Amino acid sequence: MYLLSNFLLMKTHPREILFYYDANSSSDKKTLAYAKSMSTHVKAYTYEKAFNTDTNWLVMLQELAIDPKKLLNKAHPDYRKNLKGMEMTTEEWIMIIKKNPHLIKSPIAIRGSKAIVCETPTDIYKL
């Protein structure tokens, strides 16, 4: 996992927080504000600009230790209309996420070797 972390995180300051979010979400923006209150070293990226390859998503999912389907907002109308009840491989879910980042339910934060999904803005403090 250490090598995967290095691949994804590249060279970062030990106190640096990498933050991946939906710029249109007020909750995600609030979580980002909390992250900035924790560290002066915060790099924020929107999902559309951060993860442009399947490998990057695969590494992120391995860091989070979750199934890609668990990142999705199952209450979103697009999910309910097009994806509800579907079974896919990890690679297929990654393709769905890449093409539909608006379906990701919560921001993702990384500090050092710890990665979390921030389901509430205060979850950022778990880093």
Beta strands, then each sheet from edge to edge (+ up, - down):
strand 1: 17-21
strand 2: 42-46
strand 3: 108-111
strand 4: 114-117
sheet 1: 2+ 1+ 3- 4+
end
